[in-house]
Amino acid sequence: MMTAVFLHFTGNCREALDYYASIFEVEPKDVATYGEAPSNSGESANRDQIMYSEIDVRGLRVMLSDMPDGIPATVGDNVSIVIESNDLEDLQTMYAKFEADSKIYMPLEATFWSKGYAMIADKFGVQWHFSYAEFLNVSS
């Protein structure tokens, strides 16, 4: 058994896949297009779009695809991906890679509960949280 996140796009999955692979310095795995599917007649407008792909984001399996013709994918804020690290410098480096192309809800900075925490929405509308792993004792 495993747990994963599946991100859906409407025609720009390849761009998102390349973007995330670049940020996390990983190679995409198992990339398949709709045109490669055996049942595809070759007439579909989404022939070159990604039917399935995945990357490993620090141990989290993140799957990505373009939605099939006629099925909507609505960008929402009901799911976030959290990047947590025990290394504040590592967290700052990862955050900096997203920063230029993202909407910053909360910049990476110290809070009363953490030495570093941030919330953003990247250029695809995906919500990300960056968190220093050691929780500060807020009761003292």
N, C-alpha and C positions, 0 to 999 in steps of 0.2 A: 504494500500500500504506500502511496505517496501523496503529497499535497503540492499543488501547482497553482499558478495564476495564469489565466488565459485572457490576453488582450485582443480585442477585435477592432478592425479598422475598415474604412470604406474606400479602398483603393490606394492607400498610402502605406500599406504594411511593409513593403520592401524598404521604403525610406526610414520607417520607424525601426525596423530590424537592424539596418546598417548603423543608424544613430546609436541605438542601445549597445550593439556589439562594439562599437567604437568607444563609447564611454566606459564600459566594463572590461574592455580589452579581452574579448572572447570571440570565438568563431561561432557563427550560427550553425545549428545542426538540423538535419532532417528537413531541409527546405524543399517544399513541393508546390507546384503551381496547379491551378485548375486545369490548365492545358495538358498537364501530364496525367490527369486522372483518366483511367480506362474508359469511363462512360461519357467523357466529354467529346462532343461531336466536332469540336474545333470551331464552332460558330459563335461561341459565347464571347461577349464583350470583355469578360474578365479572364480570358485565357492566360494572360501573363501575370495575373495577380496571385498572391500567395494563399494557398489553401491551408498550409500548415508549415510552421517553423518553430524553433525553440532556441533559447539561449540559457546558460546557467548564470544566474546573478548571485554569486557568492553562496552557492548551495541551494538557491531557490530556482526551481524549474519554472521559467516564464515562457509560455507558449504564445504565439502570435499568428493571426491570420486576417485576411480580408474577408468580409462577409460575402456570401454568395449573392448573386443578382437577386434583388427584390427583398432581401432581409436587411433591415436597418441595424445600424450600430450607433447608439447614442452615447456620446461622451458624457460621463457623469462624475459626480464626486462622492459616490457611495462606496468606493473601494480605493484604498491607497496601498502603495508598496512601501515598506519600511526598510531602509538601509541602516543597519546598526553596526557600530564598530567600537572596539576597545581602544582604538588608535585615533585620537582626535585629528592628527595630521592627515591620516588616510581619509577620514570623513570629510575634511575640508577640501582635499583634492577631488574627491568624487562630487561633492556639491559644486565646486567651481566648474566642472565639466558641463553641468546642467544649467548653471546660473544665467548665461548670456541669452539662451533661447527659451527661458521659462518665466512664468508669472510667479513672483515671489510673494507668498502669503506671510511668511515669517522667515527672515534671513537666518543663516546659521550663526548662532550666538549662544552665549551662556544664558541659562534660565535658572530659576530657583530649584529646578529638579534635575538639571543636567549641565555638564560642561559645554555641551553643544547640541543644539536642536534646530531644525529648519522644516518648513513646509512649503512645497512648490507645486505648480502644475506645469508639466513640460510642454513643449510646442505641439504635442499631440493631444493635450488635455488630460494626460494621465497624472494622477496625484502621487507625489512622493514625499516621504518623511525621512529625514536624516537624523539619527539619534546616537549620541554617545552612550555606550552600553551601561556605564556605571551610573546607577540612579543615586542622586544626592539625597541625603537624609533631610527631608523638608520639615520634620517635626522638632528639630533642634534649633 
